[in-house]
Every structure is written in C-alpha cells, then in structure tokens.
C-alpha cells in the first residue's frame, strides 16, 4: 500500500535524540510511504513514489500529518477495579494516610487484582489497551505489580501474553513485583525484598522461559522511594534481576531523591522513570550514560502537584528524554499519549517537535525496540499514524480530543471512530 500526499511526513531519526538534538523530525512535505509485508519499503516525496507505484492500493493522506505510532514506555495498564471513591476523598481534602487506613491506596487495587480471574483481568485490561490504540499508541510497555504475590504476579504476566497475542497493540512486559511492600510484609520490608530476590525473580525467570521461550525476558523494575524500597533494597533486587538476565528499569525520584537515578546508571538500566526530584549530579550521570530519562507528566498532574521532571536540565546536559503516560488507577488513569504531549509542552516546556520525538524514537529506545519502531524508515515495522490535521504542531497545542484519523499497525489500517477503532 502507498500512503501518499501527506502534508507533513515526520520521519524522525533512527538513533536516540540526545540533548539539544531532541525535536529533529526530518519532515518531508507532500510525503509518501510505501508499505509491504508489514514493513516500510520506501519513504519519499509523493511526486517520486506515486508514479512508480500507481498500481498499488493507496491511502490518500491529503491535508494530514503522517508520523510514527506513539510508543508508551511506562504504563501500569493491568489492574482490576478502580479508585474513584478515593479520588473524591482526595478532592475533599483527605490525607493519603487516612485513605490508606480506610482501605484505599495501592492496597485496595492489590486486593481487587488478586481476587480477579484471568478472564476478568483480560477483559478489563483489553478495554484500556484499545483506548491507547485508538489514541495512537502502537506499542506499550505494561508492568505487573498490583498482585505482589508470586502466583498472582504470574497471572498478570499470563494476561499480558494473552493480550499481546490478540493485538493489535504490541505489549512489552515488565515484572514489577517490587512495586510496593506486599501487605503481608507491611512490618517487614526487608523480608519481602528477600522473598523477591530468593524466590519470585527466579520463579518468574523459569516461568517465562517455559511459557514464552522465543521472547526475551521481561524488564525487571523496582519502585525506589523512601516509602517503598530504599536504595539498598533496590540495589539488591536489581542486581539479582541482572544476574538472572532481566533487563532493568527503575522508578526513581518521584517523591524523594535517594539515589535511584544514579543507581540506574551504575547498573546499566535501560531507563530511569519519574525523575521529579532528580539532582543535578544525577542528571549529569544520566547524560553520560545510555539510560533513558522517562518523564511521566500525567502523574504530577493527576496528583495536582506543581513540580515536574526538570526536562530542560536533562536536555541541556545532553541526556535522552522520553515521555510516557504512567497509565494507572491511582494517579494517572489516562490512555492518551496526546495528552501526555500536551502536558509536556506546558509543564516541561518542550516544543511540540521535542515532545513528539520523546514519544516516538526516544520512547522506543526506552524499551529496546528502536531497531523496529519509533521512526519511519525502510525496514522498520509499518506502525504509523494519520492525523486529521495538516501541521504537527496541533499535537501539544490541542488537548482533550483525539487527532488520530487512522492507525496503521504492521501495515494494516484501522480507522478511528469516537475513541474506538474498526478495520478500514
């Protein structure tokens, strides 16, 4: 199929966009893309490609932007239940500890998720993934972490494999047994840390090799914060995961700076995520490394906080910045990367071009998929968006509406209609 006559074709770059290079879109006006066998076969101007491929099936993108599909490199999209009552309590002035004492907070989601059947988890998560897809996300990282028991965490991984097999959205799994201290170990966080390293991680490794032998191990992640896993416990978990062959990620500096970002650099983590309280020394360490700094602007927005990732400092230092939704039930139930871009432009002070690059090629590097997605170039997977606007700057400028007209996933076209999709 030939997609032709795009007002702007955003091709981006194959490599990560570091520092002030962030925002390189490599725009082809009146652009065209030739797709074959689920991959991109050729890229260029319509005047060059259309005459040579006049007999190909065609998709007319006149008046539209064509760009890579969004890559969401940090989500918690698999859970059961909701916390709407808790949100109402927060807005009425309740303190988090009061909500926790009333049975709210993450433990309420853990209880609901543990009680959910495999079928219920698949059904609830599928709905969220389809909303992501309808808003332009073609690949998403999804973390476990709302079960905090070995068998239940394995059920979450089983759910993710099942949903990835359904499509259309590609899922990159992460094991986050270290999301919080399990309620059974509330008074013994070191005991739960030891359980993770001595039992859970080895069992997850063996289970994965038996159930998904053709796929690489999922990422292993840890929530490195004062009220979760301290720096020493985070190191213990990540070092064990690394020894078992898991690639690493880390939640760091969301509420306090306890050294998580520098630990990520030291251990060669693929990404360090949140990064709100990150120090200048940590930023300098990230800039000298290949660890991607993933900002989650929906989270401070969801918490009604005023402090966001110091994105400008990361850019000035030469770091690699990516964006994600952090889709989760407690602080950021948002499936739209378009909204994350709008927030990033306002609160991280990114230009629309920078936010787009952070949501595509840099986000692909944050999940080790940049060899196949994140930019438009021959040989890469045909994951594209056709936006119903003529200029890319509408992303960021507009919010609260879906600008995606069509999603192209592995060369197949899906037309978006009121937040859902149908095959074109």
C-alpha positions as CSV (number, residue, x, y, z in Angstrom):
1,X,0.0,0.0,0.0
2,X,1.1,3.5,-0.7
3,X,0.2,6.3,1.7
4,X,0.6,9.5,-0.3
5,X,0.1,13.3,-0.3
6,X,0.7,13.8,3.4
7,X,1.0,17.5,4.2
8,X,3.8,16.6,6.5
9,X,5.6,13.2,6.8
10,X,7.5,13.1,10.1
11,X,10.3,10.5,9.6
12,X,12.5,11.4,12.7
13,X,15.8,9.6,13.2
14,X,16.9,6.0,13.8
15,X,19.1,6.8,16.8
16,X,18.1,8.4,20.1
17,X,17.8,12.2,20.1
18,X,20.1,13.4,22.9
19,X,20.2,16.9,24.4
20,X,19.5,19.7,22.0
21,X,19.1,17.3,19.1
22,X,15.7,16.5,20.6
23,X,13.0,17.5,18.2
24,X,14.6,16.5,14.9
25,X,11.5,15.5,12.9
26,X,13.0,15.3,9.4
27,X,9.8,16.4,7.7
28,X,9.0,15.6,4.1
29,X,6.3,17.8,2.7
30,X,3.8,16.1,0.4
31,X,5.3,12.9,1.7
32,X,4.6,9.3,0.8
33,X,5.3,5.9,2.4
34,X,5.3,2.5,0.7
35,X,4.3,-0.4,2.8
36,X,5.0,-4.1,2.1
37,X,4.8,-7.3,4.2
38,X,4.0,-5.3,7.4
39,X,7.1,-3.2,6.9
40,X,8.1,0.2,5.5
41,X,9.5,-0.4,2.0
42,X,10.2,3.2,0.8
43,X,9.9,6.8,2.0
44,X,10.0,10.0,-0.1
45,X,8.0,12.7,-1.8
46,X,4.7,11.8,-3.4
47,X,5.8,13.1,-6.8
48,X,8.6,10.5,-6.7
49,X,6.9,7.5,-5.2
50,X,3.3,7.7,-6.6
51,X,4.1,7.4,-10.4
52,X,6.3,4.4,-9.7
53,X,3.7,2.6,-7.7
54,X,0.5,3.7,-9.4
55,X,-0.9,0.1,-9.3
56,X,-0.5,-0.2,-5.5
57,X,-3.5,0.1,-3.2
58,X,-3.5,3.7,-1.9
59,X,-4.4,5.7,1.1
60,X,-4.8,9.4,0.4
61,X,-3.4,11.5,3.3
62,X,-4.1,14.9,1.8
63,X,-4.3,17.6,4.5
64,X,-3.0,15.2,7.1
65,X,0.2,14.6,9.1
66,X,1.7,11.1,8.9
67,X,4.1,10.1,11.7
68,X,5.3,7.1,13.6
69,X,2.9,5.4,16.0
70,X,3.3,6.6,19.6
71,X,5.4,4.4,21.9
72,X,4.3,4.4,25.6
73,X,7.3,3.2,27.6
74,X,5.8,3.3,31.1
75,X,2.3,2.0,32.0
76,X,0.6,0.0,34.7
77,X,-2.3,-0.8,32.5
78,X,-3.2,-4.1,34.0
79,X,-5.3,-4.0,37.2
80,X,-8.8,-4.7,38.4
81,X,-11.3,-2.3,40.0
82,X,-11.0,1.4,40.3
83,X,-10.3,4.1,42.9
84,X,-12.9,6.8,42.0
85,X,-14.1,6.9,45.6
86,X,-10.5,7.6,46.8
87,X,-10.2,10.4,44.2
88,X,-13.3,12.0,45.7
89,X,-11.8,11.8,49.2
90,X,-8.6,13.4,48.0
91,X,-10.5,16.3,46.4
92,X,-12.4,16.7,49.6
93,X,-9.1,17.1,51.5
94,X,-8.4,13.7,52.9
95,X,-4.7,12.8,53.5
96,X,-3.2,9.8,51.8
97,X,-2.6,8.1,55.1
98,X,-6.3,8.5,56.0
99,X,-7.3,6.9,52.7
100,X,-4.9,4.1,53.3
101,X,-6.3,3.5,56.8
102,X,-9.8,3.3,55.2
103,X,-8.6,0.6,52.9
104,X,-7.7,2.8,49.9
105,X,-4.5,3.4,48.1
106,X,-2.5,0.9,46.3
107,X,-3.5,-1.9,48.6
108,X,-7.1,-1.6,47.5
109,X,-6.0,-2.2,43.9
110,X,-3.8,-5.1,45.0
111,X,-6.8,-6.7,46.8
112,X,-9.0,-6.3,43.7
113,X,-6.4,-7.5,41.3
114,X,-5.6,-10.6,43.4
115,X,-9.3,-11.5,43.5
116,X,-9.8,-11.1,39.8
117,X,-9.8,-14.1,37.5
118,X,-7.7,-14.3,34.4
119,X,-10.7,-13.7,32.2
120,X,-11.7,-10.6,34.2
121,X,-8.1,-9.2,34.0
122,X,-8.0,-9.8,30.3
123,X,-11.4,-8.1,29.8
124,X,-10.6,-5.0,31.9
125,X,-7.1,-4.5,30.5
126,X,-8.2,-5.1,26.9
127,X,-10.5,-2.1,27.1
128,X,-7.7,0.2,28.3
129,X,-5.3,-1.1,25.6
130,X,-7.9,-0.4,22.9
131,X,-8.3,3.2,24.1
132,X,-4.5,3.5,23.9
133,X,-4.5,2.2,20.4
134,X,-7.4,4.4,19.3
135,X,-5.3,7.4,20.5
136,X,-2.3,6.4,18.5
137,X,-0.2,4.2,20.8
138,X,1.0,1.3,18.7
139,X,3.4,-0.2,21.3
140,X,3.2,0.0,25.1
141,X,5.2,-1.2,28.0
142,X,2.9,-2.7,30.6
143,X,4.0,-3.6,34.2
144,X,2.8,-6.1,36.6
145,X,2.9,-5.1,40.3
146,X,-0.7,-5.0,41.5
147,X,-0.6,-8.5,42.9
148,X,2.6,-8.7,44.9
149,X,2.3,-12.5,45.3
150,X,4.2,-15.0,43.2
151,X,1.2,-16.9,41.7
152,X,-0.8,-13.7,41.2
153,X,2.1,-11.9,39.5
154,X,2.5,-14.8,37.2
155,X,-1.2,-14.5,36.3
156,X,-0.6,-10.9,35.3
157,X,2.2,-11.9,33.0
158,X,-0.1,-14.6,31.6
159,X,-2.7,-11.9,30.9
160,X,-0.1,-9.7,29.1
161,X,1.0,-12.6,26.9
162,X,-2.6,-13.4,26.0
163,X,-3.4,-9.7,25.2
164,X,-0.2,-9.3,23.2
165,X,-1.3,-12.4,21.1
166,X,-4.7,-10.8,20.4
167,X,-3.2,-7.5,19.1
168,X,-3.4,-5.0,17.6
169,X,-1.3,-3.1,20.1
170,X,2.2,-4.6,20.8
171,X,2.9,-5.2,24.5
172,X,6.3,-5.0,26.1
173,X,6.0,-6.7,29.6
174,X,7.8,-5.6,32.8
175,X,7.8,-7.6,36.0
176,X,7.3,-5.2,38.9
177,X,6.9,-7.4,41.9
178,X,8.8,-4.6,43.6
179,X,6.0,-2.1,43.2
180,X,5.2,-1.8,46.9
181,X,5.7,-3.8,50.0
182,X,3.2,-6.6,50.0
183,X,0.6,-6.1,52.7
184,X,1.6,-9.4,54.4
185,X,5.1,-7.9,54.9
186,X,4.0,-4.4,55.9
187,X,6.1,-4.6,59.0
188,X,9.0,-6.5,57.4
189,X,10.0,-4.7,54.1
190,X,13.4,-6.5,54.1
191,X,11.6,-9.8,54.4
192,X,9.6,-9.0,51.2
193,X,12.8,-7.8,49.5
194,X,14.4,-11.1,50.3
195,X,11.4,-13.0,49.0
196,X,11.7,-11.1,45.7
197,X,15.3,-12.0,45.3
198,X,15.4,-15.5,46.6
199,X,12.0,-16.8,45.2
200,X,10.0,-14.5,43.0
201,X,12.6,-13.4,40.4
202,X,13.9,-17.0,39.9
203,X,10.4,-18.4,39.5
204,X,9.4,-15.6,37.1
205,X,12.5,-16.3,35.0
206,X,11.8,-20.1,34.9
207,X,8.1,-19.5,34.2
208,X,8.9,-17.1,31.3
209,X,11.3,-19.5,29.7
210,X,8.7,-22.2,29.8
211,X,5.8,-20.1,28.6
212,X,7.4,-17.6,26.2
213,X,10.8,-19.2,25.2
214,X,11.0,-17.3,21.9
215,X,10.7,-14.0,23.6
216,X,13.4,-12.1,25.7
217,X,12.9,-11.9,29.4
218,X,10.6,-9.0,30.5
219,X,12.1,-6.0,32.1
220,X,12.5,-6.0,35.9
221,X,11.6,-2.8,37.7
222,X,11.6,-1.5,41.3
223,X,9.9,1.4,43.0
224,X,12.9,3.1,44.6
225,X,11.4,5.5,47.2
226,X,11.5,6.1,50.9
227,X,8.0,4.7,51.4
228,X,8.7,1.7,49.1
229,X,12.1,0.1,48.5
230,X,15.1,2.0,49.9
231,X,18.3,2.3,47.9
232,X,20.0,-0.7,49.4
233,X,16.9,-2.9,48.8
234,X,16.5,-1.6,45.3
235,X,20.1,-2.5,44.5
236,X,19.6,-6.0,46.0
237,X,16.6,-6.5,43.7
238,X,18.1,-5.1,40.6
239,X,21.4,-6.9,40.9
240,X,19.6,-10.2,41.4
241,X,17.4,-9.5,38.3
242,X,20.5,-8.5,36.3
243,X,22.3,-11.8,37.3
244,X,19.2,-13.7,36.1
245,X,19.3,-12.0,32.7
246,X,16.5,-9.5,33.1
247,X,17.0,-6.0,31.5
248,X,16.5,-3.3,34.1
249,X,14.2,-0.3,34.8
250,X,13.7,1.8,37.9
251,X,11.1,4.2,39.4
252,X,13.2,6.9,40.8
253,X,12.9,10.4,42.4
254,X,9.2,10.7,42.2
255,X,8.8,12.0,45.8
256,X,12.4,12.0,47.2
257,X,15.9,11.9,45.9
258,X,17.6,8.8,47.4
259,X,19.9,8.0,44.6
260,X,17.8,5.9,42.3
261,X,18.8,7.6,39.0
262,X,22.5,7.2,39.7
263,X,21.9,3.5,40.7
264,X,20.2,3.0,37.3
265,X,23.2,4.4,35.5
266,X,25.6,2.3,37.6
267,X,23.7,-0.9,36.8
268,X,23.1,-0.1,33.2
269,X,19.3,0.2,33.4
270,X,17.5,0.8,30.2
271,X,15.6,3.7,31.7
272,X,15.0,5.6,34.9
273,X,11.4,6.9,35.2
274,X,9.5,9.7,37.0
275,X,12.6,11.8,37.8
276,X,10.9,14.7,39.5
277,X,13.3,15.3,42.5
278,X,16.4,14.4,40.4
279,X,19.5,16.3,41.4
280,X,22.0,18.0,39.1
281,X,24.5,15.3,39.9
282,X,22.0,12.6,38.9
283,X,21.2,14.5,35.7
284,X,24.9,14.7,34.8
285,X,25.2,10.9,35.4
286,X,22.2,10.2,33.2
287,X,23.6,12.5,30.4
288,X,26.9,10.5,30.3
289,X,25.0,7.2,30.1
290,X,22.7,5.3,27.7
291,X,20.0,5.2,30.4
292,X,16.9,7.0,29.0
293,X,15.2,9.5,31.3
294,X,11.4,8.9,31.1
295,X,9.2,11.7,32.3
296,X,5.6,11.0,33.3
297,X,3.8,14.4,33.3
298,X,0.4,12.9,33.8
299,X,1.3,11.8,37.3
300,X,2.0,15.1,39.0
301,X,-0.9,16.5,37.0
302,X,-3.1,13.7,38.4
303,X,-1.9,14.4,41.9
304,X,-2.4,18.2,41.5
305,X,1.2,18.8,42.2
306,X,3.3,21.7,40.8
307,X,6.7,20.0,40.4
308,X,7.5,18.1,37.2
309,X,10.6,16.4,35.7
310,X,13.4,19.0,35.2
311,X,13.3,18.3,31.4
312,X,15.3,21.4,30.4
313,X,18.2,20.5,32.6
314,X,18.2,16.9,31.2
315,X,18.2,18.3,27.7
316,X,20.9,20.9,28.4
317,X,23.1,18.2,30.0
318,X,22.8,16.0,26.8
319,X,20.5,13.3,28.2
320,X,18.0,11.2,26.3
321,X,14.4,12.2,27.3
322,X,11.3,10.2,26.7
323,X,7.6,10.6,27.6
324,X,5.1,8.1,28.9
325,X,1.5,8.2,30.3
326,X,2.1,6.2,33.5
327,X,-1.5,4.9,33.0
328,X,-2.5,3.6,36.4
329,X,-5.6,3.6,38.6
330,X,-4.3,5.7,41.5
331,X,-2.7,8.8,40.0
332,X,-3.0,8.9,36.2
333,X,-5.8,6.9,34.6
334,X,-5.0,8.3,31.1
335,X,-4.5,6.2,28.0
336,X,-3.6,9.1,25.6
337,X,-0.1,9.9,24.7
338,X,-1.5,13.0,23.0
339,X,-2.5,14.3,26.5
340,X,1.0,13.5,27.8
341,X,2.4,15.6,25.0
342,X,0.1,18.5,25.8
343,X,1.2,18.4,29.4
344,X,4.9,18.1,28.5
345,X,4.7,21.2,26.3
346,X,3.1,23.2,29.1
347,X,4.9,22.0,32.2
348,X,8.2,20.5,30.9
349,X,8.4,23.4,28.4
350,X,9.0,21.1,25.5
351,X,8.2,22.2,21.9
352,X,5.7,20.1,20.1
353,X,8.6,18.7,18.0
354,X,10.6,17.7,21.1
355,X,7.5,16.1,22.7
356,X,6.9,14.1,19.5
357,X,10.4,12.8,19.4
358,X,10.3,12.0,23.1
359,X,7.1,10.0,22.4
360,X,8.3,8.0,19.4
361,X,12.0,7.3,18.8
362,X,13.3,8.1,22.3
363,X,10.4,6.2,23.8
364,X,11.3,3.2,21.6
365,X,14.9,3.3,22.9
366,X,13.4,3.3,26.5
367,X,12.0,-0.2,25.8
368,X,14.8,-1.5,23.5
369,X,12.6,-1.5,20.4
370,X,14.2,1.3,18.4
371,X,15.6,-1.2,15.8
372,X,12.0,-1.9,14.7
373,X,9.8,1.1,15.7
374,X,9.8,4.8,16.5
375,X,10.8,6.3,13.2
376,X,9.7,6.0,9.5
377,X,12.5,4.4,7.5
378,X,12.8,1.4,5.2
379,X,12.9,-2.0,7.0
380,X,11.1,-0.9,10.1
381,X,7.7,-2.1,11.2
382,X,4.9,-0.3,9.5
383,X,3.4,1.4,12.6
384,X,2.1,4.8,11.5
385,X,-0.5,7.4,12.4
386,X,-2.5,9.6,10.0
387,X,-3.6,12.7,12.0
388,X,-6.6,14.7,11.0
389,X,-4.6,17.9,11.0
390,X,-2.2,19.5,8.4
391,X,0.5,20.5,10.9
392,X,2.3,18.5,13.6
393,X,2.1,21.5,16.0
394,X,-1.5,20.7,16.6
395,X,-0.1,18.0,18.9
396,X,0.6,19.8,22.1
397,X,-1.5,22.8,21.0
398,X,-4.7,20.9,21.3
399,X,-5.8,18.5,24.1
400,X,-8.9,16.7,25.2
401,X,-9.7,15.4,21.7
402,X,-8.3,12.7,19.5
403,X,-6.4,13.9,16.5
404,X,-5.8,10.4,15.1
405,X,-7.7,9.6,11.9
406,X,-6.2,6.3,11.2
407,X,-3.7,3.9,12.9
408,X,-1.6,1.7,10.7
409,X,-0.3,-1.3,12.6
410,X,2.0,-3.7,10.9
411,X,0.7,-2.4,7.6
412,X,-3.0,-2.9,8.4
413,X,-5.2,0.2,8.5
414,X,-7.6,0.9,11.4
415,X,-10.0,3.9,11.2
416,X,-10.6,5.6,14.5
417,X,-14.2,6.5,15.4
418,X,-15.1,8.1,18.7
419,X,-12.4,6.5,20.8
420,X,-12.7,3.0,19.3
421,X,-11.4,1.5,16.1
422,X,-12.6,-0.5,13.2
423,X,-10.7,-2.2,10.4
424,X,-10.6,0.1,7.4
